[in-house]
Amino acid sequence: MQVTFIDTEGSWKQMLPMSYTRPVADVRVGILKVHEKWSMHLSAQSIAFRSQDYLSQLFTPPTTKSLTILGNVLPSPSLVDTIQKLKEDEALVCQNQLIAGFYDNDEPFELGGRKPIQIEEVSQIAYPWDIFRLNGAEINHDFVLLTKGKKSQPLCDPHTKTYGDQIFIEEGARVKAAILNAENGPIYIGKDAEVQEGALIRGPFALCEHSVVNMGAKIKGDTTVGPHSKVGGEVSNSVIFGYSNKGHEGFLGNSVIGEWCNLGADTNNSNLKNNYAHVKMWDFESGGFKDTGLQFCGLIMGDHSKSGINTMFNTGTTVGVSANIFGDGFPRTIIPSFAWGGSSGFTTYQTRKAFETAEVVMKRRNKALTEADKAVLSHIFEITAENRVWDKK
């Protein structure tokens, strides 16, 4: 079976800036990416993506008729069962939203003449803040999916203290003189990952392959650290997609950090307003601020962005792709892609300089910045140009 994950124009825009560089189904929430969850549930032989045309350079589009699923929908046992029973002349619908059906590779994702099969509720990551909001529940689901029928590696270090029994250690992982508390949710330590001395970790928590929790780190629940990343300081209810570093002291809470990002020493974000009101964040589809309905909401940062030492991010800040933020004071709460500066003002971070930095950063993880990567980033630079209208002082 080939499974295709599709973005509508609306679902893709709502997930910006994370979806600038990936289809929505490539977002990590819980331990796995969305398409990885579905692939395991459906035993998919191959996957494809229908999203923005420019992303087809990095994400394979479909070539034939296939089961097509809206890319922001998360699997559940009942939903998987319903989709597996779906016939080719039927389509799954939830509250007037098309969820899944069998479609040709270039066929509009519409009901058409298909018989609608109604389902009452689905779980979706409609906006970036849904990633951390749903992360704890998704860690629980993925933990069951990944560990079923498998045996954890033993924790042999006599100086590591554990609480609860939902702790799974993959092959090659190392844990030394740490405290792992899984009483409130599972703790998953991925292949060849490392938890260093003095780390305090509460579940639900996932540390993906080849990632590191630094000495003395304080990691609170509902947090995921994607592959090939480093974390230190204090982290709470946040998701780091992968290949990113928050290696030093500083607080990261109720936040989402993309790939190839780096948070400088003592970078902090606020996740709660002084008046305890709901946090508003930038909505790219409407072009204005949207009430998230959340009291705790921190930082959303797109791929390849960086912050300098002692950077402070206000509650509900959105940072685009390949931005570089530094200096004292709080910068604005919506920072466009390819912005360079801070509270005193911004200039444009030109692609030539951005590519030079990305090449160095990716080489450190034995990855190369390909021509396709450059083409995608160049396209993002062009389509976000209207957002880089700097105030003249």
N, C-alpha and C positions, 0 to 999 in steps of 0.2 A: 504493500500500500504506500502510495505517495500522499503526504499530507502537506497542504499549502496553508500558510498563515498570511492573512490579508489585512492590510490597513485601509480603512476608509480615510478620506481626506480629513474628516473631523477627528477620528480617533488618533491619527498621526499628529495633527496639530496640537491636540490637547496634551500629548506626552512630550512636547518640546520642553527643554532643550535635549532631553535624553534621546529622542527619536531623530535628531538631526543626523546622527551617525549610525543608526541601526533601525531596522524594523522594530515595532513594538514587541513582537514575540521574542526578540533577542534580549530583552530586559531581564536582569536577574532579580528575582524576588523569592525569599526563602533561601534554599541552598542552590537550586537550579535556575536556569533561564526558563522562560515560559515554554518555548518550543521543546526544550529538553524534557520537561514534565510530560507534555503531551506525547512525545515520541516514546517514552517509556510506557505510558498507559496504553497506547494504541499499537505498540510494537511496530512503529513505522519503519519501512525499509529505506525511505528517503524523505527529505523535507525540502520545501521551497518557500519562497517569500514573494508576495505581491505588495509592494510598498511604493515609495517614490522612485521614479525612473532612475535617478542618479545613484541610488543605493544598489541597483542591480549589478554594479561593478564589483561589489563585495559580497552580495547575498544572492544566491542562485534563484532565478525566477522559474516558475513551472513551465514545463514543455508539453504537458498533456492534461487531460481531465483528471481531477483529483478531489479528494475530500478537502474542503476549504473551510478554515476556522478563523473567525475574527481574532486578530492577534493579541488583543488585550484581555481575552477571556481565560480564566484560570480553571484547570480541570478539577473536578470533584468526582467521587465514585458514581453518583447518580447521573451527572452530566456525561461522563465517559460512557456509561451504559446506554444512555439515550442516543448518543452520537453513533455508537457501534451498531445500533439497530436502525439507523436512518437509511431510507431507501433513496435511490437516485432521483425519484420524482417528488421528493420531500425536502423541506428546509426547516431548520430549527429556528424558532423565533422566541424572543423574550421581551415582553412589553413593547412590542412594535419594533424591536431591534433585531436585525438578522444576525444569527450567531454562527450557523454552519450549514453546509450543503455541498453537493457535488457540482463543480463548475469547471468549464474549459479554462485553459490558461489565460485567455483574453476576454472571457465572458464577464459582463457587468455583474457585480455582487449585489443582485436584486432578487426579490422573490420570484418574479416572472410568473410562469404557470405552475410553479411547484406548490404542493400542498403544505400549508404551514403546520408544523408540529409545535405546539405551545409548551414552554417551560416557564415555571413561575419565577425563578430567580437564578442568577449566575453571579459569580464573583469576578470582578474586573479591576484592572489597574487603569482607570480612566484618566487619571492625572498623576504627575510624578509623586505627589505626596501620598498616593495610595500605596506606593512601593513600601515605604516604611510602616504605613498604617496596617498593612496586611502581612508584614514580614514575619511576625511571630507565629501566626497561624500557618503560614506557608512553610516555615522551618519544621513545624510539627508534621505537616503532611509529607514533605520531602524526606524527613528523617525516616519515616516508616517505609517510604518507597525505596530509599537507597540501602537500608540496612536489612530488609526482609530476607531471611534465609542466610544471612552472613554473620560471621563472628568477629567481634571487635578484637583488635590487638590488645594484649594485656598492658596495664599501666604498672610498670615495674619500679618506678622511682619511689623510694620510701618517704621522700619529703613532700610528695604531692598528696593533698587531701581532697577527697571527693565526697559529695553529698548527692543522694539520688542514684538511680540505676540506669537512667537513659543517657549514657555516655558512650559514644562510639568513636574508636580510634582506628583510622585507616592505616594501611601498611606504610612503614617508613616514617610515620609521625613521631615527634619527640615532645615530651612534656616533662619539665623539671621544676620541682619546688613551687608548684602552683596550687591554687585552690579552684576547684571546678564544682560549682553548685548547680545540679540539674533537678532540684526539687520542684522548680516552677516551669520546667521545660527542658527539652533535650539539648545536649551539647554534642556537636559533630566536629571532629578534627580530621581534616582531609589528608590525603596521601602526601607524605613528605613535608607536612606542615610542622611548625614549631611553636610551642608555648614556652616562653623563657621564664627564668626564675622570678618569683614574686608576683606573677600575674594573678589577678583576681577576676574570675569569669563566672557570670550567672547565665543560665539558659532562659529562654531558647537562644542558642548561639551556634553559628556555623563559621568555621575557619576552613576555607577551601584549599585545594592542593598548592603546595609550595609557598604558602603564606606564613607570616610570622607575627605573633603577639609579643611585643617587646617587654623587657624587664619592668616589673612594677606597674604594668598597665591595669586599668580598672575598666572592665568591659561589662556593661549591664545588658539586660535581656533584650530580645527581639532584634539582635544585631547580626549582620552577615558581613564577613570579610571575604571578598572574592579571591580568585587565584592570583598568585604571584604578587601579593600585597604585604605591606607592613603597617602595623598599628601600634600606637603607644598612647600614653595619657589616659583621658577618660572618654569613653564612647558609649552612647546610649541610644537604643532603638534607631540604628542607622544601617544603611546598606552601601557598601563599597563594591562596585561592580567587578573590579579586578585590575591588576597591573598598576595600582595606585598606592601612594604612601601617605600615611599620617603617623610618622615615626616618632614624634616628640610629644611633650606635654601640651595640654590644651584640651578644650572640650568640644566634642562633636556630638550633637544630639538631634534626634528626629530629622535626619538628613539623608540625602542620596548623593553619592559621589560617583562620577563616571569612571571610565578607564583612562589611564595615563595621566592622572592628576597627582599633584603633590601639595600638601598643606604644610607650610613652613612652621618652624618651631613656635609654639605658643599661639598658634592660630586658634581662635575661639569663635563659636557661633552662639547667638541667643536663640533659645527655642520657646520662650515664654514672654509675652508682653507684660509690662509692669502693671497694666490694669486687668490682666487675666482675660482679656477679650479674645474672641476668635481671631486667628491669624489669616490675613489676606495674602495671596500670592499671585504673581503675574500669570494670566491665562493667555497663551499665544493665539488661541482661536478667536477670542473676542477682542483682543488687543487692550485689555484692561485688567485691573486687579479683581480677583475672585475670592469670596469668602470660602475658606477650606472647610469650615465647620469644626476645625481642630483648635484646641487650646494650646497644644504643643506642636510647633512646626518650625523647622530650622532652615537648613541650607540645601538648595538643589544646585548641583554643579555638573555641567556638561563635560564631555571628554576633553583631555589635553589641557585643562585649565590648571592654574597654579596660584598659590597665595604665598606672600612673603612672610618673614618673621613678624610676630605680634599682630597679624591681621585680625580685625574684628568684623564679623558679619552680623548684621542685625537680624531680628526675627523675620522669617519669611523672605529670605534673599534668594534670588535666582541668578545664577551665573551661566552664561552661554558656553559655547565651544571655544577652546584655545584662547581663553582670556588670561591675563596676568594681572593680579591684584596685589598692591603693596602700599605701604605708607601708614601713617597714623590716622585715627578717627574711623568712623563708620562710612564705608562707601555706600552708594545708592543701593536700593534693594532689587533693582533689575539692572544687571550688567550684561551688555550685549556680547555676542561672540566676537572674538578678535579685538577685545578692548584691552588697553594697556594703561594702568594707572591706579587711582584710588580716590579717596575722599576729596582730594584737591583737584581732581579732574582726570580726564582720559584722553588718550590719543589712540590711533589705530595700530594694532599689531599686524604688520604686513605679513603676508603668507610666506615670503622668503625667509624671514626670521623665525616664523612659527615652525616651518619645516626643519630648519637647522636644529632647533631645540628638540622637536619630536624625534628626529633621527638619533640624537644623542641619548635621549630618554629610552627609546625603544631598544637601542643596541644593548643597554644595560640588562635587558631581559632576553637577549638573544633573538630579538625580533627586528625586522626591517620595515621602514616606511616605504611602502610600494608606490608605484605610479598610480595605482587605483586609489590608494589612501590619499595621495596628494590631490587627485581629481575630485574626490568626495569633499575634502576640506576646502578646496578652491571653490567648489560649488556653494558650500555653506557660506564662505566669505562673500560671495556675490549676492546670495539671496537674503543675507542679513545686513547688507550695506546701508539700507535705509534706517536701521536702528542705531547706526553709529553717527549720529548728528550731535556733535559735542557742543556744550554750552561755551560761548566765547566769554572770556573774562578779561 
